[in-house]
Amino acid sequence: MRRTLGCVRLVYNKALHVRTQAWYEKQERVGYAQTSSMLTDWKKQEELDFLNEVSCVP
């Protein structure tokens, strides 16, 4: 449970950072589809491969 919540927190914070940065730099909105695509890409990165070890539906 602790590991799942840690991953949820990490993904939420990364997505929030990307969305906030996109808005303040380009006044662009990053929607659900784009965020979901980013999560898929993050899971493929070696340093974030532990995201695949927890449930995708917390």
Secondary structure, 3 states (H helix, E strand, C coil): CHHHHHHHHHHHHHHHHHHHHHHHHHCCCCCHHHHHHHHHHHHHCHHHHHHHHCCCCC
